[in-house]
Amino acid sequence: MDRYPPIAEHGMVGDLQTAALVSSGGTVDWWCTPRFDSPSVFASLLDSERGGHCRLAVDLPEGNGLTVRQLYLPDTAILVTRFMAPGGVGEVADVMMPIESMAPTDRHRLVRIARVVRGSLPFSFACRPRFDYGRAPHTLTLDDDHTAVIRGPGTDLHLQSTTGVALRADGDDVTAHFTLAAGEATAMVLTSTVSGGTVPPRPSLGGIVEEVEACRAIWLKWLRACTYRGRWQDMVNRSAITLKLLTYAPTGAPIAAATMGLPEQVGGERNWDYRYTWVRDASLSVRSLIDLGFEEEAHAYRRWLRDRIEAGGTASGDPLQIMYRVDGDPRLTEETLDHLEGYMGSRPVRAGNAAADQLQLDIYGEACGALVIGRDIGAIRGWRAISRVVDWLADHWDRPDEGIWETRGGRQDFTYSRLMTWVAFDRCIHAAVTGSRPADVRRWTEVRDQVFEQIVERGWHEKRQAFVQHYDTDVLDASLLLMPRVGFISPRDPAWLTTLDAMGEELVSDSLVYRYNPAASPDGLRGSEGTFNLCSFFYVEALARAGRLSQARYAFDKMLTYANHVGLFAEEIGPSGEQLGNFPQAFTHLALVTAAMALDEQLSQAETRPGSRYDLPVAQGFAVPVAPAGGGDTGG
């Protein structure tokens, strides 16, 4: 269906409270305001007719030789879409100024600047919002040729043009047509406010140019805190900016992705709402940012997490639930938007997320890892909050749950969930001892060791010579690729190397990694899915730590070829290399960062080690050297 651009054909701009997706053709086809998890104003990604969009592009008939390219200004979140035609070269820059105040606001501003750098080109503009996921009507008021107000329920959208471009009514929508010659520019400014909000001042083109430069300076200044100086600087920088854009600044809560409803299989039912804060995803995202040197983000998230523990109010009565709204609200009622056809007909389209009330015990390991980082155990309030959680976990760790992948096929004793409860005890024991904090260390230690023994005895499958998904199966699970990283097992332990080999044979396809085999381990859902980018980067990291550096680097470089044209990743890769699932995905970008850092570290060590075995190039015919099962050095 030509009405739907590929998921990957988008860049993202944002102001740290909301974000918009702009297609490579110049269409804003996703924007929720005033927050990431607010109802949409533009959602043509989910229904090209009913969803709403805002298009600003060169207007030429088909077959005219028009070529379109999109890029970010280096190391910023300023997106530029370039239109190259026989008659000239034009650009549209999309900018959202980061809101530096930590107070949430109902006022958000998307600036769209058109200019021509060579020749002369005609442009067309159309603003067709559809409020409340396309369910609500709106009205239009044209105050003059340059100012319009489109009013929906609870939200006004103010539209203003600069330098003589006249706005025209098209029903209750707004259009404009204009031509620019080399050196000329104009801007369209969209400002969302609460209903009846103050009308924004009329923008000037000079003021807009200054705003773009100020935005650029903010991003460059922020990125200077990054301590990474490795081989993949550009991709790591882009991932760091993406993780920052996906963080709700007023609370410090990262969301899983900017979108909802984008399918894991086109035409399938695995279409979830990811605009919320998962404790797991957020904790790992923040850990990646702090590893890069971004301390401020870590402190903000830890305050948010501490507040969630202190607030309670979960549906189950447990200390934490797996996800929250960005303001900490635990209520995420799931509804089906039957009036939307879904991306390329992928129904149902869901808003909200019913998985919020699932039991996923692994989140306590990720939460403890975020709250207790290295020797920094945080503020006294934070320590008291997390120590109460660990006391609770000591009584409740040994329960079946839904697991990291939020399966809807019944609870199991998932090995990954046990692994991360082991992490929770291990990290907090270390923090209590080194930080001289009050804690029942003896009991925590006893339980930690019980968890360890249970994983070794019941999570290990003797016939497969591998750790498996849960205690009653022989199915493998890519989440266990984190076992060496969290310190549960040496990355060169024979038991780990045979597990890694088994995953390579069963879950890996040309460096791309499936989460698990749903045919062998039913998850309660119809259809299939693509390979998981998160797991593919976890695989790279595991290979690197195991000393399989040629294989790791080849797999990493291949993974980078699946990034889109501006360096962004969705959740999954489909059978033809297409990006699938919600976009862009924080999980993917945090895993890219950790894989790059681990691979850099291992490569640098190998290059300086006498007699290093990292001298094997990828063989002719693209064969990748693979260590035999159980091979390599063994850990202690």
SEVEX-10031 format. One record per residue (C-alpha): z, x, y. Coordinates in steps of 0.1 Angstrom, whole numbers, padded with zeros to 4 digits, always signed. Layout:
BEGIN
ZXY
...
REM end
This chain:
BEGIN
+0000+0000+0000
-0012+0016+0032
+0014-0004+0052
+0041+0019+0039
+0040+0056+0047
+0054+0079+0020
+0091+0083+0023
+0086+0120+0030
+0063+0114+0059
+0092+0112+0084
+0114+0132+0107
+0148+0122+0119
+0164+0122+0153
+0199+0112+0162
+0228+0113+0186
+0256+0118+0161
+0265+0081+0160
+0231+0067+0149
+0197+0080+0137
+0161+0070+0138
+0132+0079+0114
+0099+0086+0130
+0068+0086+0108
+0042+0113+0110
+0019+0087+0126
+0043+0082+0155
+0061+0050+0144
+0099+0045+0145
+0103+0025+0114
+0140+0028+0109
+0168+0026+0135
+0202+0009+0132
+0224+0007+0163
+0251+0011+0175
+0262+0029+0143
+0245+0043+0112
+0258+0013+0092
+0250-0014+0118
+0222-0039+0111
+0187-0026+0119
+0166-0030+0149
+0136-0013+0133
+0132-0015+0096
+0095-0016+0088
+0102+0009+0060
+0117-0021+0041
+0092-0047+0052
+0062-0038+0072
+0058-0073+0086
+0094-0085+0091
+0113-0053+0096
+0102-0043+0131
+0089-0010+0145
+0081+0010+0177
+0048+0029+0177
+0037+0055+0203
+0005+0073+0192
-0030+0083+0202
-0052+0053+0199
-0086+0061+0184
-0108+0043+0159
-0109+0054+0123
-0133+0082+0114
-0129+0099+0147
-0116+0132+0133
-0080+0127+0143
-0055+0151+0127
-0018+0145+0130
+0009+0171+0125
+0047+0169+0129
+0073+0195+0135
+0108+0202+0150
+0113+0224+0180
+0128+0254+0162
+0165+0251+0154
+0168+0217+0171
+0167+0180+0163
+0138+0174+0188
+0108+0160+0169
+0073+0165+0180
+0043+0147+0166
+0009+0163+0175
-0024+0144+0176
-0055+0166+0175
-0089+0150+0181
-0124+0161+0193
-0115+0147+0227
-0082+0166+0231
-0047+0174+0219
-0017+0152+0226
+0019+0151+0216
+0048+0127+0213
+0083+0141+0214
+0112+0120+0202
+0146+0129+0215
+0181+0115+0212
+0207+0134+0232
+0239+0142+0211
+0268+0122+0224
+0294+0148+0231
+0322+0123+0237
+0342+0115+0206
+0345+0079+0217
+0323+0054+0199
+0298+0037+0222
+0275+0007+0221
+0249+0025+0243
+0223+0046+0225
+0191+0061+0239
+0159+0070+0222
+0134+0088+0245
+0097+0090+0235
+0076+0113+0256
+0038+0113+0255
+0017+0142+0270
-0017+0157+0267
-0022+0195+0266
-0060+0196+0263
-0088+0172+0271
-0081+0135+0276
-0067+0109+0251
-0059+0072+0250
-0025+0061+0238
-0011+0028+0226
+0025+0017+0226
+0041-0013+0208
+0078-0021+0206
+0084-0049+0181
+0121-0050+0172
+0135-0073+0146
+0172-0076+0149
+0198-0080+0120
+0175-0067+0093
+0147-0090+0105
+0168-0122+0102
+0174-0129+0139
+0151-0141+0166
+0149-0124+0200
+0138-0131+0236
+0119-0110+0261
+0124-0106+0298
+0099-0085+0318
+0117-0076+0350
+0086-0057+0364
+0057-0037+0350
+0080-0009+0340
+0112-0026+0327
+0118-0050+0299
+0148-0064+0281
+0146-0076+0245
+0177-0096+0236
+0189-0101+0200
+0223-0113+0186
+0250-0090+0200
+0225-0063+0211
+0201-0058+0241
+0172-0034+0239
+0162-0021+0273
+0127-0006+0275
+0116+0014+0305
+0085+0034+0312
+0078+0062+0338
+0049+0073+0359
+0029+0042+0363
+0025+0029+0327
+0025-0009+0328
+0044-0028+0301
+0029-0061+0289
+0043-0090+0269
+0028-0097+0235
+0047-0128+0226
+0083-0116+0225
+0073-0080+0220
+0061-0053+0244
+0029-0033+0244
+0012-0008+0267
-0021+0011+0267
-0028+0042+0288
-0048+0074+0290
-0035+0108+0298
-0054+0139+0308
-0044+0175+0302
-0011+0183+0320
-0001+0146+0323
+0029+0130+0306
+0048+0098+0305
+0079+0086+0288
+0091+0054+0271
+0129+0051+0270
+0147+0026+0246
+0183+0020+0254
+0204-0002+0231
+0235-0018+0246
+0259-0046+0237
+0247-0080+0249
+0249-0082+0286
+0255-0045+0289
+0248-0026+0321
+0212-0021+0328
+0204+0017+0325
+0191+0034+0357
+0154+0038+0360
+0144+0071+0344
+0122+0097+0361
+0099+0120+0343
+0116+0150+0358
+0149+0138+0347
+0136+0132+0311
+0123+0168+0310
+0157+0181+0320
+0173+0159+0293
+0150+0174+0267
+0160+0210+0278
+0197+0200+0278
+0193+0186+0243
+0176+0218+0231
+0204+0239+0246
+0231+0218+0228
+0215+0224+0194
+0209+0261+0199
+0245+0265+0211
+0258+0246+0180
+0237+0266+0156
+0250+0299+0170
+0282+0293+0151
+0263+0296+0118
+0273+0327+0099
+0245+0326+0074
+0221+0355+0077
+0203+0353+0044
+0167+0351+0031
+0162+0314+0038
+0175+0312+0073
+0151+0285+0085
+0157+0261+0056
+0195+0266+0058
+0195+0260+0095
+0174+0228+0090
+0199+0216+0063
+0229+0224+0086
+0213+0204+0115
+0206+0175+0090
+0241+0175+0078
+0253+0174+0114
+0230+0146+0123
+0244+0126+0094
+0280+0129+0106
+0295+0101+0127
+0311+0122+0155
+0338+0098+0166
+0356+0100+0132
+0340+0132+0117
+0328+0111+0087
+0295+0122+0071
+0273+0096+0056
+0253+0100+0024
+0219+0092+0040
+0204+0076+0071
+0188+0047+0052
+0193+0019+0028
+0172+0003+0001
+0147+0031-0004
+0139+0031-0041
+0146+0057-0068
+0116+0042-0086
+0089+0024-0066
+0090-0013-0077
+0124-0007-0094
+0159-0021-0087
+0177+0011-0080
+0177+0005-0042
+0211+0012-0027
+0227+0013+0007
+0237+0049+0015
+0248+0046+0051
+0285+0050+0043
+0309+0078+0038
+0315+0088+0001
+0346+0109-0003
+0327+0131-0028
+0295+0136-0007
+0314+0140+0025
+0339+0165+0011
+0311+0186-0004
+0290+0184+0028
+0319+0196+0049
+0326+0224+0025
+0290+0235+0029
+0293+0234+0067
+0326+0254+0067
+0310+0280+0044
+0283+0283+0071
+0310+0288+0098
+0313+0253+0113
+0351+0249+0114
+0352+0220+0139
+0334+0197+0115
+0358+0205+0087
+0389+0198+0108
+0375+0164+0120
+0367+0153+0085
+0400+0164+0071
+0417+0142+0098
+0395+0113+0088
+0404+0118+0051
+0441+0121+0058
+0440+0089+0078
+0423+0071+0049
+0451+0083+0026
+0478+0072+0050
+0461+0038+0057
+0458+0028+0020
+0443-0007+0018
+0420+0000-0011
+0409-0029-0033
+0424-0013-0064
+0456-0001-0047
+0447+0035-0056
+0452+0061-0028
+0415+0064-0021
+0384+0045-0028
+0351+0062-0034
+0335+0052-0001
+0342+0037+0033
+0324+0027+0065
+0322+0054+0091
+0352+0040+0110
+0373+0040+0078
+0370+0003+0070
+0371+0000+0031
+0352-0033+0031
+0316-0028+0020
+0306-0062+0007
+0271-0060-0009
+0245-0086-0001
+0208-0089-0011
+0183-0093+0017
+0158-0116-0001
+0137-0121+0030
+0126-0084+0029
+0100-0074+0004
+0114-0038+0001
+0096-0005+0003
+0062-0010-0014
+0076-0042-0030
+0108-0026-0043
+0133-0053-0047
+0161-0062-0043
+0170-0048-0009
+0207-0043-0007
+0230-0040+0023
+0266-0030+0016
+0276-0014-0016
+0294-0031-0045
+0302+0003-0060
+0330+0007-0034
+0356-0007-0057
+0347+0015-0087
+0371+0040-0101
+0358+0075-0099
+0386+0100-0104
+0365+0130-0095
+0369+0122-0058
+0404+0135-0059
+0391+0169-0068
+0366+0169-0040
+0391+0156-0015
+0416+0183-0024
+0389+0209-0021
+0382+0197+0014
+0418+0194+0025
+0429+0227+0010
+0402+0253+0019
+0411+0289+0011
+0445+0296+0027
+0442+0269+0053
+0463+0240+0040
+0459+0220+0072
+0485+0202+0093
+0519+0191+0079
+0508+0154+0079
+0477+0164+0059
+0498+0183+0033
+0522+0155+0029
+0494+0130+0024
+0476+0151-0002
+0507+0160-0021
+0515+0123-0025
+0480+0118-0039
+0484+0147-0064
+0518+0132-0075
+0500+0099-0081
+0471+0116-0099
+0496+0133-0123
+0504+0097-0135
+0469+0083-0135
+0444+0111-0143
+0438+0101-0180
+0418+0070-0175
+0382+0060-0182
+0361+0056-0150
+0326+0049-0138
+0319+0086-0131
+0300+0105-0104
+0268+0086-0109
+0284+0052-0103
+0270+0038-0136
+0272+0000-0140
+0273+0002-0178
+0311+0004-0183
+0339+0030-0179
+0340+0062-0200
+0360+0093-0202
+0336+0113-0181
+0339+0151-0184
+0330+0157-0148
+0358+0133-0137
+0383+0153-0158
+0369+0186-0144
+0375+0175-0108
+0410+0163-0115
+0416+0198-0129
+0403+0211-0096
+0427+0188-0076
+0457+0202-0094
+0445+0238-0094
+0437+0239-0057
+0469+0221-0046
+0491+0243-0068
+0476+0274-0052
+0481+0259-0017
+0517+0250-0024
+0526+0284-0037
+0507+0305-0011
+0516+0282+0018
+0553+0278+0007
+0550+0240+0008
+0572+0215-0009
+0557+0202-0041
+0564+0195-0078
+0545+0226-0088
+0559+0227-0123
+0547+0192-0131
+0513+0197-0114
+0509+0229-0135
+0517+0211-0168
+0493+0183-0160
+0465+0208-0149
+0469+0226-0182
+0467+0193-0202
+0435+0184-0184
+0421+0218-0192
+0429+0215-0229
+0415+0180-0231
+0382+0191-0215
+0379+0220-0239
+0388+0199-0270
+0370+0166-0262
+0344+0175-0236
+0329+0202-0258
+0304+0192-0285
+0304+0216-0313
+0271+0207-0328
+0253+0209-0295
+0273+0239-0284
+0276+0224-0250
+0299+0204-0227
+0287+0168-0226
+0287+0138-0203
+0317+0120-0218
+0340+0123-0248
+0321+0098-0270
+0285+0111-0266
+0263+0141-0272
+0244+0134-0239
+0242+0162-0213
+0250+0157-0177
+0238+0179-0148
+0270+0173-0128
+0287+0198-0151
+0265+0225-0136
+0295+0228-0112
+0318+0241-0139
+0314+0278-0130
+0315+0272-0093
+0348+0255-0093
+0363+0282-0115
+0368+0263-0147
+0347+0287-0167
+0331+0321-0162
+0294+0317-0153
+0287+0342-0182
+0310+0328-0208
+0291+0322-0240
+0302+0286-0241
+0288+0281-0206
+0255+0299-0214
+0248+0277-0244
+0255+0247-0222
+0231+0260-0195
+0205+0266-0222
+0209+0230-0236
+0205+0216-0201
+0174+0237-0196
+0159+0222-0227
+0168+0186-0222
+0172+0179-0185
+0149+0204-0167
+0113+0199-0161
+0096+0227-0142
+0128+0236-0124
+0134+0199-0115
+0166+0185-0131
+0174+0150-0142
+0210+0138-0138
+0212+0127-0175
+0190+0108-0199
+0196+0071-0192
+0178+0061-0224
+0204+0080-0244
+0233+0070-0221
+0226+0035-0207
+0238+0030-0171
+0234-0008-0169
+0202-0007-0148
+0166-0014-0156
+0138+0012-0150
+0139+0049-0146
+0144+0074-0118
+0131+0108-0107
+0147+0141-0109
+0178+0146-0087
+0174+0172-0059
+0211+0178-0059
+0211+0187-0095
+0180+0209-0091
+0198+0230-0065
+0230+0230-0086
+0208+0244-0114
+0196+0272-0092
+0232+0281-0083
+0243+0281-0120
+0213+0303-0130
+0222+0328-0102
+0258+0330-0111
+0248+0335-0148
+0228+0365-0137
+0194+0349-0144
+0181+0359-0110
+0143+0359-0116
+0146+0324-0130
+0169+0313-0103
+0148+0326-0074
+0116+0311-0089
+0133+0277-0094
+0146+0278-0058
+0113+0288-0043
+0096+0260-0062
+0122+0235-0051
+0115+0244-0015
+0079+0233-0019
+0091+0198-0024
+0106+0197+0011
+0086+0176+0035
+0066+0189+0064
+0097+0193+0086
+0121+0206+0059
+0138+0174+0049
+0146+0161+0014
+0152+0126+0000
+0174+0120-0030
+0149+0125-0058
+0115+0138-0068
+0091+0115-0086
+0066+0123-0114
+0039+0133-0090
+0061+0153-0067
+0067+0125-0043
+0101+0120-0026
+0121+0090-0037
+0154+0074-0027
+0172+0073+0006
+0163+0098+0032
+0172+0123+0043
+0199+0129+0017
+0231+0148+0026
+0238+0156-0010
+0204+0174-0013
+0209+0194+0018
+0244+0205+0011
+0233+0217-0024
+0204+0236-0008
+0229+0254+0013
+0252+0263-0015
+0223+0274-0037
+0209+0296-0010
+0242+0313-0004
+0250+0319-0041
+0215+0332-0047
+0216+0355-0017
+0250+0369-0028
+0238+0375-0064
+0205+0390-0053
+0222+0414-0028
+0246+0425-0055
+0219+0431-0080
+0198+0451-0055
+0226+0475-0049
+0238+0478-0085
+0227+0508-0105
+0205+0499-0134
+0201+0463-0122
+0183+0440-0145
+0169+0422-0115
+0136+0440-0117
+0117+0415-0138
+0090+0398-0118
+0078+0363-0128
+0055+0371-0157
+0017+0364-0156
+0009+0329-0165
+0040+0317-0146
+0063+0322-0175
+0098+0326-0165
+0121+0351-0182
+0150+0332-0198
+0181+0348-0214
+0186+0338-0250
+0213+0314-0259
+0247+0331-0256
+0231+0361-0240
+0241+0380-0209
+0275+0394-0200
+0306+0375-0210
+0334+0367-0187
+0371+0373-0194
REM end
